């Protein structure tokens, strides 16, 4: 592996991980703003964030899908695919499949098992998936601890103008009751 490939992979991890992880967190905070029972459920026991993260990944699917090229002529769903045909791998659609998930349109933070496809599958699975999960848990716990009564101004919330690949938010304005500074007294990870 040459230096250009190493640098390219590092840029992919940093840039790709930033947009997708912030999208996951912003969409999750918006959903928790709307569902106070779900927010309280998480605030009762932060160990629940692990399950909740998987459900948020399934439900909002930050990366809606990716294109791939056919490497071996195949038949999928009765459709013949030739070498170099392009496919759209729709993770978001797979994550709402009623054959794979009970009530797929419902957000259930305690859903288990949760075999979502938000990070892709196989050799193209997201290399930063564990970093994204860890970042999500730290940030959401800190927001719920420090800004626990936050309220989103949905009239000023702004989504990306088109989804393209990332299903994200440009702006998520919130207000909250300021509390004491926690500084380094916050729980270490």
C-alpha positions in Angstrom: 0.0 0.0 0.0 1.5 3.3 -1.1 1.4 6.6 0.8 -1.3 8.0 -1.5 -3.6 5.1 -0.6 -2.9 5.5 3.1 -3.6 9.2 3.0 -6.7 8.6 0.9 -8.0 6.1 3.4 -7.3 8.4 6.3 -9.2 11.2 4.6 -12.1 8.9 4.0 -12.3 7.9 7.6 -12.0 11.5 8.9 -14.3 13.2 6.4 -16.8 10.4 6.0 -17.0 9.8 9.7 -17.6 13.4 10.5 -20.6 13.9 8.3 -22.2 10.6 9.0 -21.7 10.6 12.7 -22.9 14.2 13.2 -25.9 13.3 11.1 -26.6 10.3 13.3 -26.3 12.4 16.5 -28.4 15.4 15.1 -31.2 13.2 13.8 -31.2 11.2 17.1 -31.4 14.4 19.2 -34.3 15.6 17.0 -36.1 12.4 17.6 -35.5 12.5 21.3 -36.8 16.1 21.4 -40.0 14.8 19.9 -40.3 11.7 22.2 -39.8 12.7 25.9 -40.5 9.1 27.1 -37.6 7.8 24.9 -35.4 10.6 26.3 -36.3 9.8 29.9 -35.7 6.1 29.2 -32.2 6.8 28.1 -31.5 9.2 30.9 -32.5 6.5 33.5 -29.8 4.2 32.3 -27.0 5.3 29.9 -26.0 1.7 29.3 -29.1 1.6 27.1 -27.3 3.9 24.6 -25.7 0.9 23.0 -29.1 -0.6 21.9 -30.5 2.9 21.1 -27.5 3.7 18.9 -28.3 0.6 16.7 -31.9 1.6 16.4 -31.1 5.2 15.5 -28.7 3.9 12.9 -31.5 1.7 11.5 -34.2 4.3 11.7 -32.4 7.4 10.3 -29.7 5.5 8.2 -27.2 8.4 7.8 -25.8 6.9 4.6 -28.9 6.1 2.5 -26.9 3.8 0.1 -24.0 3.5 -2.1 -23.4 2.6 -5.8 -21.5 -0.5 -6.8 -20.3 -2.0 -10.1 -21.0 -5.6 -11.0 -17.8 -7.7 -11.0 -19.4 -11.0 -12.0 -22.4 -11.4 -14.2 -25.3 -12.4 -11.8 -29.0 -12.6 -11.5 -30.7 -10.8 -8.6 -34.5 -10.8 -8.2 -34.8 -12.2 -11.7 -32.8 -9.4 -13.3 -29.7 -10.2 -15.2 -26.7 -8.1 -14.3 -23.7 -7.8 -16.6 -20.1 -6.9 -15.9 -19.8 -3.2 -14.9 -23.5 -2.7 -14.6 -24.2 -0.2 -11.8 -26.3 -1.0 -8.7 -27.6 1.2 -5.9 -27.3 -0.6 -2.6 -30.1 1.1 -0.7 -29.2 0.6 3.0 -32.1 2.8 4.1 -34.6 0.6 2.2 -33.1 -2.6 3.7 -33.4 -1.1 7.2 -37.2 -0.7 6.7 -37.8 -4.2 5.3 -40.8 -5.7 7.1 -39.4 -9.2 6.5 -36.3 -8.3 8.5 -37.8 -5.9 11.2 -41.1 -6.0 13.1 -42.9 -2.7 12.7 -40.0 -1.2 10.6 -41.5 2.3 10.6 -41.6 2.5 14.4 -38.6 3.7 16.4 -38.0 1.2 19.2 -34.9 2.0 21.1 -34.7 -1.4 22.8 -35.1 -3.3 19.5 -33.1 -6.6 19.6 -31.9 -8.2 17.5 -31.2 -5.3 15.2 -29.3 -6.5 12.1 -29.4 -3.1 10.3 -27.3 -2.4 7.2 -26.4 1.2 8.0 -22.7 0.5 7.8 -22.9 -1.6 4.7 -22.0 -5.3 4.6 -19.2 -7.5 3.5 -15.8 -6.2 2.4 -17.1 -2.7 1.9 -18.4 -2.4 5.5 -17.6 1.0 7.1 -14.2 0.9 8.6 -15.2 3.6 11.1 -18.3 2.0 12.4 -16.9 1.4 15.9 -15.6 5.0 16.1 -19.0 6.2 15.1 -20.8 4.1 17.8 -18.3 5.3 20.5 -18.6 8.9 19.5 -22.4 8.7 19.5 -22.5 7.2 23.0 -20.2 9.8 24.5 -21.9 12.8 22.8 -25.5 11.7 23.4 -24.8 10.9 27.1 -23.1 14.3 27.6 -25.9 16.2 25.9 -28.6 14.3 27.9 -26.6 14.9 31.1 -25.6 18.5 30.6 -28.4 19.8 28.5 -31.1 17.3 29.6 -34.1 19.6 29.0 -33.0 20.8 25.6 -35.8 21.9 23.2 -35.3 22.0 19.4 -36.6 25.0 17.5 -38.0 22.9 14.6 -39.1 26.0 12.7 -35.4 26.8 12.3 -34.1 23.3 11.8 -32.8 22.8 8.3 -32.3 19.6 6.5 -29.9 19.0 3.6 -31.6 20.3 0.5 -31.4 16.8 -1.1 -30.4 13.5 0.4 -28.0 12.3 -2.2 -26.0 10.0 0.0 -26.2 11.6 3.4 -29.6 12.1 5.2 -28.4 15.0 7.3 -29.2 18.3 9.0 -27.6 21.6 8.3 -28.9 23.3 11.4 -30.4 22.0 14.7 -31.0 25.0 17.0 -31.7 24.2 20.6 -32.3 26.0 23.9 -31.7 24.5 27.3 -31.4 25.5 31.0 -27.8 26.2 31.8 -26.5 24.2 34.7 -23.2 24.0 36.7 -20.1 23.5 34.7 -18.9 19.9 35.0 -15.5 20.3 33.5 -13.3 17.3 34.0 -15.7 15.8 36.5 -17.6 14.3 33.7 -17.5 10.5 33.5 -14.3 9.3 31.7 -14.6 6.8 28.8 
